[in-house]
Amino acid sequence: LTQSLWRELRSNFSLAFWDDWMREPSRTRNRSCIRPEVSRTYTFGAIGSSGGIFYAQYLQPMVLNEEVVDWSTQDVEYLKQDAYDTYLQRVIENAKIIESGKLTKRAIKRMEEEDG
């Protein structure tokens, strides 16, 4: 987050669900953020702005990355709009169609194993 962007946003910054607030079109103004492939965020407990409503189910199982990545040496050109759109289109076109009623933990595990 740059200092100039913080100046723009700080007066109305949301303390609850700030990540949803940041994605609203009135804030993004057709801008996007290239974020690292390895998350640098860390959820440290159920107590927070969301009140912990989904912590145990979704957030607690996540672990913090332990590998150091020097992002200044990484090629992130593929994350720029045109290249990423092409990549995402290819992923969507090759995606497996799965009926939600047939989606079980066992089926998910089998698909993950197939994708290797």
C-alpha positions in Angstrom: 0.0 0.0 0.0 1.6 3.2 -1.1 1.5 6.3 1.1 -0.5 8.2 -1.5 -3.2 5.4 -1.6 -3.3 5.4 2.2 -3.9 9.2 2.1 -6.8 8.6 -0.3 -8.4 5.8 1.7 -7.7 6.5 5.4 -10.5 8.9 6.2 -13.2 6.3 5.4 -11.2 3.1 6.2 -13.3 0.3 7.4 -12.3 -1.4 10.6 -14.5 -4.4 10.0 -14.3 -6.6 6.9 -11.7 -4.1 5.5 -10.7 -6.5 2.7 -14.3 -6.5 1.3 -14.4 -2.8 1.7 -11.1 -2.5 -0.3 -12.6 -4.4 -3.2 -15.6 -2.1 -3.7 -15.5 -0.5 -7.2 -15.6 3.0 -5.6 -12.3 2.3 -4.0 -10.5 0.2 -6.6 -11.4 2.7 -9.3 -10.4 0.2 -12.0 -7.1 -0.5 -10.3 -5.9 -3.9 -9.3 -3.2 -5.3 -7.1 -0.6 -7.9 -8.0 -0.1 -10.0 -5.0 2.5 -12.5 -4.2 1.8 -16.2 -5.0 2.8 -16.9 -1.4 0.6 -15.1 1.0 2.3 -12.8 3.5 -0.8 -12.5 5.6 -1.4 -14.4 8.8 -4.6 -15.1 10.7 -3.7 -15.3 14.4 -7.0 -16.0 16.1 -10.7 -16.1 16.2 -11.0 -12.7 17.8 -10.9 -9.9 15.2 -13.0 -7.6 13.0 -15.2 -10.4 11.7 -16.0 -11.7 15.1 -14.4 -15.1 14.2 -17.5 -16.3 12.4 -15.6 -18.5 10.0 -12.3 -18.8 11.8 -12.4 -22.5 12.8 -13.8 -23.7 9.4 -11.7 -21.7 7.0 -8.9 -19.8 8.6 -7.5 -21.9 11.4 -6.2 -24.6 9.0 -4.1 -22.1 7.1 -0.4 -21.9 7.9 2.0 -19.1 7.5 4.6 -19.5 4.7 8.0 -20.3 6.1 10.0 -19.9 2.8 11.8 -16.7 2.2 11.0 -15.3 -1.3 12.9 -12.3 -2.8 10.1 -10.9 -4.9 12.4 -8.4 -6.5 14.0 -11.2 -8.4 10.8 -13.0 -9.4 9.3 -12.6 -12.9 5.7 -11.4 -12.3 5.0 -10.4 -15.8 2.5 -13.2 -16.1 0.4 -11.5 -13.4 -0.1 -8.4 -15.5 -3.6 -7.9 -16.9 -3.3 -9.2 -20.5 -1.1 -12.2 -19.6 -3.2 -13.0 -16.6 -6.5 -12.8 -18.5 -5.1 -15.2 -21.1 -3.9 -17.6 -18.4 -7.3 -17.4 -16.5 -9.3 -18.0 -19.7 -7.2 -21.1 -20.4 -7.7 -22.4 -16.9 -11.5 -21.9 -17.1 -11.7 -23.5 -20.5 -9.9 -26.6 -19.2 -11.6 -26.8 -15.9 -13.6 -30.0 -14.9 -17.3 -29.5 -14.5 -18.4 -31.0 -11.2 -22.0 -31.1 -9.9 -22.1 -29.7 -6.4 -24.2 -32.6 -5.2 -21.4 -35.0 -6.1 -18.7 -33.0 -4.3 -17.5 -34.8 -1.2 -14.3 -34.7 0.7 -13.3 -38.0 -0.8 -13.9 -36.7 -4.3 -12.0 -33.5 -3.7 -9.0 -35.5 -2.4 -9.1 -37.8 -5.5 -9.2 -34.7 -7.8 -6.2 -33.2 -5.9 -4.3 -36.4 -6.3 -5.1 -36.6 -10.0 -3.9 -33.0 -10.5 -0.7 -34.0 -8.7 
